[in-house]
Amino acid sequence: MGKTHALSGALLWLGAVPFLSQERLIGDHAVDLSPKQLLAGAVVCAGAALLPDVDHHNGRIANTFGPITQTFCKYVGKLSGGHRMATHSILFAVAMGFAMNWLATDFVYGWWAALFVIVGFGLRGIGLDFEGKEPQSALADCALAAFAVYLMHDLDMSFAGFAVFLGCIAHIIGDSLTPRGCPLLWPVPWRLEIPLIPRTDGRVERWVVMPLLLLGVVVLTLRSVLGDITASWLTRS
């Protein structure tokens, strides 16, 4: 479900941040993030963790911005072969990562538009909407997404590609733990399916997976942000 995907995206981002700053691991692509960038990355990654579901014509994110996203998701679903097909693959995650990195570094206005959509998906995914009430819900999503873009517009977003890639990967991992799995290596038809979560939105997801993800996000956020602030204070001292 949307809440679980968003939490898993934020958790994967917070867990990956220490590795993203290691030049010995990723060379010139390493990023040194401030606390604000770290939190912005968590928001982007949580929203991007909903992106693979753009193939679902009637999912929660298809209703994010009303008829615009409904029509868009309908045609993406047709082009990708249906739900849980092309958009639920490593190829899609890599493509989205490279595309968003290009926008964030070379076409900032395009990136703001993409950020608006990603944050909107994330808000709808975690349930910050008026479900069943349109167009009020779509308008509320637009307003909140626009405010988030305003808050982040002056940040160096060179980490955006990593955040979007990791968000998509978090989604794919989550869906692979449910029946049907995901075509990880699409267009190869083989599907990764490890059904540890027997039913979407069932008891296991609601009472085991979601609380564990939330706890992990809280712990890693406190560790990352407070750790960076403390280190900065000690350096100045």
ChimeraX commands (.cxc) that place a marker at each C-alpha (Angstrom):
marker #1 position 0.00,0.00,0.00 radius 0.5
marker #1 position 1.00,3.64,-0.43 radius 0.5
marker #1 position 1.97,4.24,3.20 radius 0.5
marker #1 position 4.23,1.18,3.24 radius 0.5
marker #1 position 5.89,2.09,-0.05 radius 0.5
marker #1 position 6.53,5.67,1.08 radius 0.5
marker #1 position 7.99,4.56,4.42 radius 0.5
marker #1 position 10.18,1.96,2.73 radius 0.5
marker #1 position 11.51,4.62,0.35 radius 0.5
marker #1 position 12.38,6.98,3.19 radius 0.5
marker #1 position 14.00,4.14,5.14 radius 0.5
marker #1 position 16.11,2.96,2.20 radius 0.5
marker #1 position 17.29,6.53,1.56 radius 0.5
marker #1 position 18.27,7.13,5.18 radius 0.5
marker #1 position 20.07,3.79,5.29 radius 0.5
marker #1 position 21.94,4.48,2.04 radius 0.5
marker #1 position 23.07,8.04,2.83 radius 0.5
marker #1 position 26.33,7.01,4.60 radius 0.5
marker #1 position 27.37,5.06,1.49 radius 0.5
marker #1 position 26.48,7.87,-0.91 radius 0.5
marker #1 position 29.16,10.08,0.64 radius 0.5
marker #1 position 31.96,7.53,0.14 radius 0.5
marker #1 position 34.22,8.48,-2.78 radius 0.5
marker #1 position 36.01,5.15,-2.53 radius 0.5
marker #1 position 32.69,3.44,-3.34 radius 0.5
marker #1 position 31.13,5.66,-6.01 radius 0.5
marker #1 position 33.98,8.00,-6.96 radius 0.5
marker #1 position 33.05,11.43,-8.31 radius 0.5
marker #1 position 29.36,10.65,-7.87 radius 0.5
marker #1 position 29.66,10.82,-4.07 radius 0.5
marker #1 position 27.50,13.48,-2.39 radius 0.5
marker #1 position 28.07,15.25,0.92 radius 0.5
marker #1 position 24.62,16.13,2.23 radius 0.5
marker #1 position 23.56,18.77,4.73 radius 0.5
marker #1 position 20.73,17.95,7.20 radius 0.5
marker #1 position 18.28,19.86,4.96 radius 0.5
marker #1 position 19.37,17.91,1.89 radius 0.5
marker #1 position 19.13,14.65,3.80 radius 0.5
marker #1 position 15.54,15.36,4.81 radius 0.5
marker #1 position 14.67,16.61,1.31 radius 0.5
marker #1 position 16.09,13.39,-0.10 radius 0.5
marker #1 position 13.89,11.38,2.26 radius 0.5
marker #1 position 10.83,13.25,0.97 radius 0.5
marker #1 position 11.83,12.73,-2.66 radius 0.5
marker #1 position 12.64,9.05,-2.12 radius 0.5
marker #1 position 9.33,8.46,-0.30 radius 0.5
marker #1 position 7.45,10.03,-3.20 radius 0.5
marker #1 position 9.50,8.18,-5.80 radius 0.5
marker #1 position 8.62,4.93,-4.04 radius 0.5
marker #1 position 5.15,5.39,-5.53 radius 0.5
marker #1 position 6.39,6.00,-9.09 radius 0.5
marker #1 position 6.29,2.38,-10.33 radius 0.5
marker #1 position 2.52,2.40,-9.78 radius 0.5
marker #1 position 2.05,4.90,-12.62 radius 0.5
marker #1 position 1.00,1.79,-14.55 radius 0.5
marker #1 position -2.20,1.43,-12.47 radius 0.5
marker #1 position -5.11,3.29,-14.06 radius 0.5
marker #1 position -7.17,3.40,-10.86 radius 0.5
marker #1 position -4.60,3.39,-8.07 radius 0.5
marker #1 position -4.31,6.11,-5.45 radius 0.5
marker #1 position -1.63,7.99,-7.36 radius 0.5
marker #1 position -3.71,7.90,-10.55 radius 0.5
marker #1 position -6.17,10.12,-8.67 radius 0.5
marker #1 position -3.51,12.50,-7.32 radius 0.5
marker #1 position -4.10,15.37,-9.75 radius 0.5
marker #1 position -7.50,14.34,-11.04 radius 0.5
marker #1 position -8.09,13.66,-14.78 radius 0.5
marker #1 position -4.48,14.57,-15.68 radius 0.5
marker #1 position -2.89,11.72,-13.71 radius 0.5
marker #1 position -5.80,9.37,-14.40 radius 0.5
marker #1 position -5.26,9.70,-18.15 radius 0.5
marker #1 position -1.47,9.58,-17.84 radius 0.5
marker #1 position -1.52,6.39,-15.73 radius 0.5
marker #1 position -4.02,4.78,-18.08 radius 0.5
marker #1 position -1.70,5.17,-21.08 radius 0.5
marker #1 position 1.45,4.27,-19.12 radius 0.5
marker #1 position -0.29,1.04,-18.11 radius 0.5
marker #1 position -1.09,0.22,-21.72 radius 0.5
marker #1 position 2.43,1.01,-22.96 radius 0.5
marker #1 position 4.16,-0.89,-20.15 radius 0.5
marker #1 position 2.12,-4.08,-20.55 radius 0.5
marker #1 position -0.18,-3.62,-17.56 radius 0.5
marker #1 position 0.20,-3.37,-13.81 radius 0.5
marker #1 position 3.45,-4.74,-12.33 radius 0.5
marker #1 position 5.20,-5.08,-15.62 radius 0.5
marker #1 position 7.82,-2.72,-17.13 radius 0.5
marker #1 position 7.58,-0.04,-14.44 radius 0.5
marker #1 position 8.31,-2.62,-11.75 radius 0.5
marker #1 position 11.82,-3.41,-12.97 radius 0.5
marker #1 position 15.42,-2.39,-12.38 radius 0.5
marker #1 position 15.50,-0.90,-15.89 radius 0.5
marker #1 position 12.70,1.51,-14.97 radius 0.5
marker #1 position 14.42,2.46,-11.69 radius 0.5
marker #1 position 17.69,3.19,-13.48 radius 0.5
marker #1 position 15.94,5.18,-16.24 radius 0.5
marker #1 position 14.06,7.30,-13.69 radius 0.5
marker #1 position 17.24,7.88,-11.70 radius 0.5
marker #1 position 19.18,9.11,-14.73 radius 0.5
marker #1 position 16.26,11.21,-15.99 radius 0.5
marker #1 position 15.76,12.98,-12.65 radius 0.5
marker #1 position 19.49,13.51,-12.22 radius 0.5
marker #1 position 19.60,15.21,-15.62 radius 0.5
marker #1 position 16.64,17.41,-14.76 radius 0.5
marker #1 position 17.99,18.39,-11.34 radius 0.5
marker #1 position 21.44,19.29,-12.65 radius 0.5
marker #1 position 20.75,20.63,-16.17 radius 0.5
marker #1 position 17.10,21.68,-16.37 radius 0.5
marker #1 position 16.02,23.03,-13.00 radius 0.5
marker #1 position 12.52,24.14,-14.07 radius 0.5
marker #1 position 11.84,20.66,-15.38 radius 0.5
marker #1 position 13.07,19.28,-12.09 radius 0.5
marker #1 position 10.67,21.49,-10.13 radius 0.5
marker #1 position 7.81,20.15,-12.23 radius 0.5
marker #1 position 8.98,16.56,-11.64 radius 0.5
marker #1 position 9.41,17.28,-7.93 radius 0.5
marker #1 position 5.85,18.63,-7.81 radius 0.5
marker #1 position 4.55,15.36,-9.26 radius 0.5
marker #1 position 6.73,13.13,-7.07 radius 0.5
marker #1 position 5.76,14.92,-3.85 radius 0.5
marker #1 position 2.11,14.84,-4.90 radius 0.5
marker #1 position 2.31,11.07,-5.40 radius 0.5
marker #1 position 3.93,10.70,-2.00 radius 0.5
marker #1 position 1.25,12.76,-0.27 radius 0.5
marker #1 position -1.52,10.73,-1.88 radius 0.5
marker #1 position 0.31,7.51,-1.08 radius 0.5
marker #1 position 0.59,8.18,2.65 radius 0.5
marker #1 position -3.04,9.23,2.82 radius 0.5
marker #1 position -2.78,13.03,3.14 radius 0.5
marker #1 position -5.83,13.61,0.99 radius 0.5
marker #1 position -9.62,13.63,1.09 radius 0.5
marker #1 position -10.23,10.20,-0.38 radius 0.5
marker #1 position -13.40,10.02,-2.41 radius 0.5
marker #1 position -13.80,13.81,-2.49 radius 0.5
marker #1 position -12.80,15.34,-5.81 radius 0.5
marker #1 position -11.72,17.88,-6.86 radius 0.5
marker #1 position -10.99,18.94,-3.26 radius 0.5
marker #1 position -8.41,16.20,-2.80 radius 0.5
marker #1 position -6.57,16.97,-6.05 radius 0.5
marker #1 position -6.50,20.69,-5.19 radius 0.5
marker #1 position -5.16,19.95,-1.70 radius 0.5
marker #1 position -2.44,17.73,-3.20 radius 0.5
marker #1 position -1.49,20.50,-5.63 radius 0.5
marker #1 position -1.24,23.08,-2.85 radius 0.5
marker #1 position 0.85,20.89,-0.55 radius 0.5
marker #1 position 3.13,19.72,-3.38 radius 0.5
marker #1 position 3.67,23.31,-4.51 radius 0.5
marker #1 position 4.56,24.34,-0.95 radius 0.5
marker #1 position 7.07,21.47,-0.71 radius 0.5
marker #1 position 8.68,22.54,-4.00 radius 0.5
marker #1 position 8.92,26.10,-2.66 radius 0.5
marker #1 position 10.68,24.87,0.48 radius 0.5
marker #1 position 13.19,22.86,-1.56 radius 0.5
marker #1 position 13.67,25.11,-4.60 radius 0.5
marker #1 position 16.93,26.66,-3.38 radius 0.5
marker #1 position 18.60,23.40,-2.32 radius 0.5
marker #1 position 21.36,21.75,-4.33 radius 0.5
marker #1 position 19.45,18.71,-5.59 radius 0.5
marker #1 position 22.36,16.90,-7.25 radius 0.5
marker #1 position 21.39,13.87,-5.15 radius 0.5
marker #1 position 17.96,13.62,-6.81 radius 0.5
marker #1 position 18.93,10.78,-9.15 radius 0.5
marker #1 position 19.99,8.61,-6.22 radius 0.5
marker #1 position 16.80,9.40,-4.30 radius 0.5
marker #1 position 14.48,8.57,-7.19 radius 0.5
marker #1 position 16.37,5.38,-8.08 radius 0.5
marker #1 position 16.29,4.16,-4.47 radius 0.5
marker #1 position 12.61,5.01,-4.17 radius 0.5
marker #1 position 11.75,2.87,-7.19 radius 0.5
marker #1 position 13.93,0.05,-5.89 radius 0.5
marker #1 position 12.17,0.20,-2.50 radius 0.5
marker #1 position 8.82,-0.19,-4.29 radius 0.5
marker #1 position 10.03,-3.15,-6.33 radius 0.5
marker #1 position 11.43,-4.89,-3.24 radius 0.5
marker #1 position 8.14,-4.37,-1.42 radius 0.5
marker #1 position 6.00,-5.74,-4.24 radius 0.5
marker #1 position 8.36,-8.69,-4.66 radius 0.5
marker #1 position 7.45,-9.74,-1.12 radius 0.5
marker #1 position 3.79,-10.18,-2.12 radius 0.5
marker #1 position 2.04,-12.68,-4.41 radius 0.5
marker #1 position 2.70,-12.04,-8.17 radius 0.5
marker #1 position 6.07,-10.47,-7.41 radius 0.5
marker #1 position 7.82,-8.24,-9.98 radius 0.5
marker #1 position 9.57,-8.74,-13.36 radius 0.5
marker #1 position 12.86,-7.56,-11.88 radius 0.5
marker #1 position 14.82,-8.03,-15.13 radius 0.5
marker #1 position 12.10,-6.90,-17.55 radius 0.5
marker #1 position 11.84,-7.47,-20.52 radius 0.5
marker #1 position 12.92,-10.93,-19.32 radius 0.5
marker #1 position 9.59,-12.49,-18.20 radius 0.5
marker #1 position 10.99,-14.09,-15.02 radius 0.5
marker #1 position 9.43,-12.64,-11.84 radius 0.5
marker #1 position 10.93,-12.35,-8.37 radius 0.5
marker #1 position 8.30,-13.53,-5.91 radius 0.5
marker #1 position 9.01,-14.09,-2.20 radius 0.5
marker #1 position 5.50,-13.90,-0.68 radius 0.5
marker #1 position 6.40,-13.07,2.93 radius 0.5
marker #1 position 3.44,-10.67,2.96 radius 0.5
marker #1 position 0.49,-12.92,2.05 radius 0.5
marker #1 position -1.98,-10.14,1.26 radius 0.5
marker #1 position -1.70,-6.47,0.35 radius 0.5
marker #1 position -3.15,-4.28,3.13 radius 0.5
marker #1 position -3.51,-7.38,5.32 radius 0.5
marker #1 position -2.62,-7.87,8.97 radius 0.5
marker #1 position 1.05,-8.58,8.31 radius 0.5
marker #1 position 1.48,-5.33,6.39 radius 0.5
marker #1 position -0.57,-3.21,8.79 radius 0.5
marker #1 position 0.64,-4.57,12.14 radius 0.5
marker #1 position 4.16,-5.84,11.42 radius 0.5
marker #1 position 5.71,-4.29,8.31 radius 0.5
marker #1 position 4.41,-0.72,8.64 radius 0.5
marker #1 position 5.31,-0.26,12.36 radius 0.5
marker #1 position 8.82,-1.66,11.75 radius 0.5
marker #1 position 9.36,0.69,8.80 radius 0.5
marker #1 position 8.11,3.67,10.81 radius 0.5
marker #1 position 10.41,2.82,13.70 radius 0.5
marker #1 position 13.34,2.48,11.32 radius 0.5
marker #1 position 12.63,5.85,9.71 radius 0.5
marker #1 position 12.44,7.59,13.09 radius 0.5
marker #1 position 15.66,5.98,14.37 radius 0.5
marker #1 position 17.67,6.67,11.20 radius 0.5
marker #1 position 16.36,10.24,10.94 radius 0.5
marker #1 position 17.44,11.01,14.49 radius 0.5
marker #1 position 20.79,9.33,13.93 radius 0.5
marker #1 position 21.47,11.12,10.66 radius 0.5
marker #1 position 20.23,14.62,11.44 radius 0.5
marker #1 position 21.37,14.85,15.07 radius 0.5
marker #1 position 24.68,13.23,14.16 radius 0.5
marker #1 position 25.37,15.81,11.43 radius 0.5
marker #1 position 24.32,18.73,13.62 radius 0.5
marker #1 position 26.49,17.51,16.51 radius 0.5
marker #1 position 29.50,17.01,14.23 radius 0.5
marker #1 position 29.06,20.50,12.76 radius 0.5
marker #1 position 28.81,22.04,16.25 radius 0.5
marker #1 position 31.91,20.22,17.47 radius 0.5
marker #1 position 33.85,21.32,14.39 radius 0.5
marker #1 position 32.94,24.97,14.96 radius 0.5
marker #1 position 33.81,24.67,18.64 radius 0.5
marker link #1:1,2 radius 0.2
marker link #1:2,3 radius 0.2
marker link #1:3,4 radius 0.2
marker link #1:4,5 radius 0.2
marker link #1:5,6 radius 0.2
marker link #1:6,7 radius 0.2
marker link #1:7,8 radius 0.2
marker link #1:8,9 radius 0.2
marker link #1:9,10 radius 0.2
marker link #1:10,11 radius 0.2
marker link #1:11,12 radius 0.2
marker link #1:12,13 radius 0.2
marker link #1:13,14 radius 0.2
marker link #1:14,15 radius 0.2
marker link #1:15,16 radius 0.2
marker link #1:16,17 radius 0.2
marker link #1:17,18 radius 0.2
marker link #1:18,19 radius 0.2
marker link #1:19,20 radius 0.2
marker link #1:20,21 radius 0.2
marker link #1:21,22 radius 0.2
marker link #1:22,23 radius 0.2
marker link #1:23,24 radius 0.2
marker link #1:24,25 radius 0.2
marker link #1:25,26 radius 0.2
marker link #1:26,27 radius 0.2
marker link #1:27,28 radius 0.2
marker link #1:28,29 radius 0.2
marker link #1:29,30 radius 0.2
marker link #1:30,31 radius 0.2
marker link #1:31,32 radius 0.2
marker link #1:32,33 radius 0.2
marker link #1:33,34 radius 0.2
marker link #1:34,35 radius 0.2
marker link #1:35,36 radius 0.2
marker link #1:36,37 radius 0.2
marker link #1:37,38 radius 0.2
marker link #1:38,39 radius 0.2
marker link #1:39,40 radius 0.2
marker link #1:40,41 radius 0.2
marker link #1:41,42 radius 0.2
marker link #1:42,43 radius 0.2
marker link #1:43,44 radius 0.2
marker link #1:44,45 radius 0.2
marker link #1:45,46 radius 0.2
marker link #1:46,47 radius 0.2
marker link #1:47,48 radius 0.2
marker link #1:48,49 radius 0.2
marker link #1:49,50 radius 0.2
marker link #1:50,51 radius 0.2
marker link #1:51,52 radius 0.2
marker link #1:52,53 radius 0.2
marker link #1:53,54 radius 0.2
marker link #1:54,55 radius 0.2
marker link #1:55,56 radius 0.2
marker link #1:56,57 radius 0.2
marker link #1:57,58 radius 0.2
marker link #1:58,59 radius 0.2
marker link #1:59,60 radius 0.2
marker link #1:60,61 radius 0.2
marker link #1:61,62 radius 0.2
marker link #1:62,63 radius 0.2
marker link #1:63,64 radius 0.2
marker link #1:64,65 radius 0.2
marker link #1:65,66 radius 0.2
marker link #1:66,67 radius 0.2
marker link #1:67,68 radius 0.2
marker link #1:68,69 radius 0.2
marker link #1:69,70 radius 0.2
marker link #1:70,71 radius 0.2
marker link #1:71,72 radius 0.2
marker link #1:72,73 radius 0.2
marker link #1:73,74 radius 0.2
marker link #1:74,75 radius 0.2
marker link #1:75,76 radius 0.2
marker link #1:76,77 radius 0.2
marker link #1:77,78 radius 0.2
marker link #1:78,79 radius 0.2
marker link #1:79,80 radius 0.2
marker link #1:80,81 radius 0.2
marker link #1:81,82 radius 0.2
marker link #1:82,83 radius 0.2
marker link #1:83,84 radius 0.2
marker link #1:84,85 radius 0.2
marker link #1:85,86 radius 0.2
marker link #1:86,87 radius 0.2
marker link #1:87,88 radius 0.2
marker link #1:88,89 radius 0.2
marker link #1:89,90 radius 0.2
marker link #1:90,91 radius 0.2
marker link #1:91,92 radius 0.2
marker link #1:92,93 radius 0.2
marker link #1:93,94 radius 0.2
marker link #1:94,95 radius 0.2
marker link #1:95,96 radius 0.2
marker link #1:96,97 radius 0.2
marker link #1:97,98 radius 0.2
marker link #1:98,99 radius 0.2
marker link #1:99,100 radius 0.2
marker link #1:100,101 radius 0.2
marker link #1:101,102 radius 0.2
marker link #1:102,103 radius 0.2
marker link #1:103,104 radius 0.2
marker link #1:104,105 radius 0.2
marker link #1:105,106 radius 0.2
marker link #1:106,107 radius 0.2
marker link #1:107,108 radius 0.2
marker link #1:108,109 radius 0.2
marker link #1:109,110 radius 0.2
marker link #1:110,111 radius 0.2
marker link #1:111,112 radius 0.2
marker link #1:112,113 radius 0.2
marker link #1:113,114 radius 0.2
marker link #1:114,115 radius 0.2
marker link #1:115,116 radius 0.2
marker link #1:116,117 radius 0.2
marker link #1:117,118 radius 0.2
marker link #1:118,119 radius 0.2
marker link #1:119,120 radius 0.2
marker link #1:120,121 radius 0.2
marker link #1:121,122 radius 0.2
marker link #1:122,123 radius 0.2
marker link #1:123,124 radius 0.2
marker link #1:124,125 radius 0.2
marker link #1:125,126 radius 0.2
marker link #1:126,127 radius 0.2
marker link #1:127,128 radius 0.2
marker link #1:128,129 radius 0.2
marker link #1:129,130 radius 0.2
marker link #1:130,131 radius 0.2
marker link #1:131,132 radius 0.2
marker link #1:132,133 radius 0.2
marker link #1:133,134 radius 0.2
marker link #1:134,135 radius 0.2
marker link #1:135,136 radius 0.2
marker link #1:136,137 radius 0.2
marker link #1:137,138 radius 0.2
marker link #1:138,139 radius 0.2
marker link #1:139,140 radius 0.2
marker link #1:140,141 radius 0.2
marker link #1:141,142 radius 0.2
marker link #1:142,143 radius 0.2
marker link #1:143,144 radius 0.2
marker link #1:144,145 radius 0.2
marker link #1:145,146 radius 0.2
marker link #1:146,147 radius 0.2
marker link #1:147,148 radius 0.2
marker link #1:148,149 radius 0.2
marker link #1:149,150 radius 0.2
marker link #1:150,151 radius 0.2
marker link #1:151,152 radius 0.2
marker link #1:152,153 radius 0.2
marker link #1:153,154 radius 0.2
marker link #1:154,155 radius 0.2
marker link #1:155,156 radius 0.2
marker link #1:156,157 radius 0.2
marker link #1:157,158 radius 0.2
marker link #1:158,159 radius 0.2
marker link #1:159,160 radius 0.2
marker link #1:160,161 radius 0.2
marker link #1:161,162 radius 0.2
marker link #1:162,163 radius 0.2
marker link #1:163,164 radius 0.2
marker link #1:164,165 radius 0.2
marker link #1:165,166 radius 0.2
marker link #1:166,167 radius 0.2
marker link #1:167,168 radius 0.2
marker link #1:168,169 radius 0.2
marker link #1:169,170 radius 0.2
marker link #1:170,171 radius 0.2
marker link #1:171,172 radius 0.2
marker link #1:172,173 radius 0.2
marker link #1:173,174 radius 0.2
marker link #1:174,175 radius 0.2
marker link #1:175,176 radius 0.2
marker link #1:176,177 radius 0.2
marker link #1:177,178 radius 0.2
marker link #1:178,179 radius 0.2
marker link #1:179,180 radius 0.2
marker link #1:180,181 radius 0.2
marker link #1:181,182 radius 0.2
marker link #1:182,183 radius 0.2
marker link #1:183,184 radius 0.2
marker link #1:184,185 radius 0.2
marker link #1:185,186 radius 0.2
marker link #1:186,187 radius 0.2
marker link #1:187,188 radius 0.2
marker link #1:188,189 radius 0.2
marker link #1:189,190 radius 0.2
marker link #1:190,191 radius 0.2
marker link #1:191,192 radius 0.2
marker link #1:192,193 radius 0.2
marker link #1:193,194 radius 0.2
marker link #1:194,195 radius 0.2
marker link #1:195,196 radius 0.2
marker link #1:196,197 radius 0.2
marker link #1:197,198 radius 0.2
marker link #1:198,199 radius 0.2
marker link #1:199,200 radius 0.2
marker link #1:200,201 radius 0.2
marker link #1:201,202 radius 0.2
marker link #1:202,203 radius 0.2
marker link #1:203,204 radius 0.2
marker link #1:204,205 radius 0.2
marker link #1:205,206 radius 0.2
marker link #1:206,207 radius 0.2
marker link #1:207,208 radius 0.2
marker link #1:208,209 radius 0.2
marker link #1:209,210 radius 0.2
marker link #1:210,211 radius 0.2
marker link #1:211,212 radius 0.2
marker link #1:212,213 radius 0.2
marker link #1:213,214 radius 0.2
marker link #1:214,215 radius 0.2
marker link #1:215,216 radius 0.2
marker link #1:216,217 radius 0.2
marker link #1:217,218 radius 0.2
marker link #1:218,219 radius 0.2
marker link #1:219,220 radius 0.2
marker link #1:220,221 radius 0.2
marker link #1:221,222 radius 0.2
marker link #1:222,223 radius 0.2
marker link #1:223,224 radius 0.2
marker link #1:224,225 radius 0.2
marker link #1:225,226 radius 0.2
marker link #1:226,227 radius 0.2
marker link #1:227,228 radius 0.2
marker link #1:228,229 radius 0.2
marker link #1:229,230 radius 0.2
marker link #1:230,231 radius 0.2
marker link #1:231,232 radius 0.2
marker link #1:232,233 radius 0.2
marker link #1:233,234 radius 0.2
marker link #1:234,235 radius 0.2
marker link #1:235,236 radius 0.2
marker link #1:236,237 radius 0.2
view
